[in-house]
């Protein structure tokens, strides 16, 4: 089996475990779990981080703002500081 095929199979296996566990209610199938894991892998996230960092909305994959902020902080090119946090 090729490396990429093995990676996808491992992600499908993990996706199935997480879908069956019920811990992540938005994961309805092994394929959805696999998609989250593969998307996270592209950003250097572990499978658990991936499952918490991505969500499905209207048939599309979204990423949480906390994950985006963490990836910005991890890079050397940009940084940010929250100066005000209110309802405005």
URHULIN-V493066 format. One record per residue. N is the residue number from 1. RES is the residue in one small letter. PHI is phi in whole degrees, -180 to 180 (999 if undefined). OMEGA is omega in whole degrees, -180 to 180 (none if undefined). Layout:
n-><N/N>
res-><RES/RES>
phi-><PHI/PHI>
omega-><OMEGA/OMEGA>
//
This chain:
n-><1/2/3/4/5/6/7/8/9/10/11/12/13/14/15/16/17/18/19/20/21/22/23/24/25/26/27/28/29/30/31/32/33/34/35/36/37/38/39/40/41/42/43/44/45/46/47/48/49/50/51/52/53/54/55/56/57/58/59/60/61/62/63/64/65/66/67/68/69/70/71/72/73/74/75/76/77/78/79/80/81/82/83/84/85/86/87/88>
res-><x/x/x/x/x/x/x/x/x/x/x/x/x/x/x/x/x/x/x/x/x/x/x/x/x/x/x/x/x/x/x/x/x/x/x/x/x/x/x/x/x/x/x/x/x/x/x/x/x/x/x/x/x/x/x/x/x/x/x/x/x/x/x/x/x/x/x/x/x/x/x/x/x/x/x/x/x/x/x/x/x/x/x/x/x/x/x/x>
phi-><999/-71/-57/-67/-63/-65/-61/-67/-64/-63/-65/-64/-62/-65/-57/-65/-59/-69/-64/-73/-70/79/-68/-111/-62/-80/-91/-97/-151/-60/-64/-66/-62/-62/-60/-63/-65/-67/-64/-66/-59/-65/-101/82/-96/-74/-57/-65/-62/-63/-66/-86/-93/-120/-145/-103/-145/51/75/-125/-96/-113/-124/-71/-65/-63/-70/-60/-61/-64/-68/-64/-64/-67/-76/-98/-87/-128/-149/-152/-143/-80/-96/-151/-137/-146/-75/-75>
omega-><180/-177/-179/177/179/179/180/179/178/178/177/179/178/179/179/179/-178/178/-179/-178/-178/-178/179/-172/-179/178/-177/-177/177/-179/179/176/179/180/179/-179/180/177/179/179/179/178/179/-179/173/178/179/177/-179/-178/179/-173/-177/178/178/176/-180/177/-180/180/177/180/-178/180/178/179/177/180/-180/179/176/180/-179/-179/-179/-173/-176/174/177/177/177/-179/-180/-180/179/-177/-179/none>
//
